[in-house]
């Protein structure tokens, strides 16, 4: 497979990850400004539709991210070999998925697991950014 397919799946990971973390962002915005948004007739409908979409498909976006990582890793490993920055990001994503699965299984949003899940989301953002910078500086595209 060529580099374009590997890069495509890399961007699938980024997009699915952003859609996944939008769950937290949308809920935080809704908690702080939800009443004001619902009072605005122009924003009320689109806001509720977007919020519902993000919350409803949060798990699916996470699953797409994990599948994207597996495909991306397979393609890129066969082309470039082992890339430490990618392994770091993938490792954090796998831990993130395990924590998310735990929360879904326990059906709770309380406890240490949710704090770890949210903290790892931030670390994962940094790891993905570092990986993208590292790859663009060290590999020919």
Secondary structure, 3 states (H helix, E strand, C coil): CCHHHHHHHHHHHHHHHHHHHHHHHHHHHHHHHHHHHHHCHHHHHHHHHHHHHHHHCHHHHHHHHHHHHHHHHHHHHHHHCCCHHHHHHHHHHHHHHHHHHHHHHHCCCCCHHHHHHHHHHHHHHHHHHHHHHHHHHHCCC
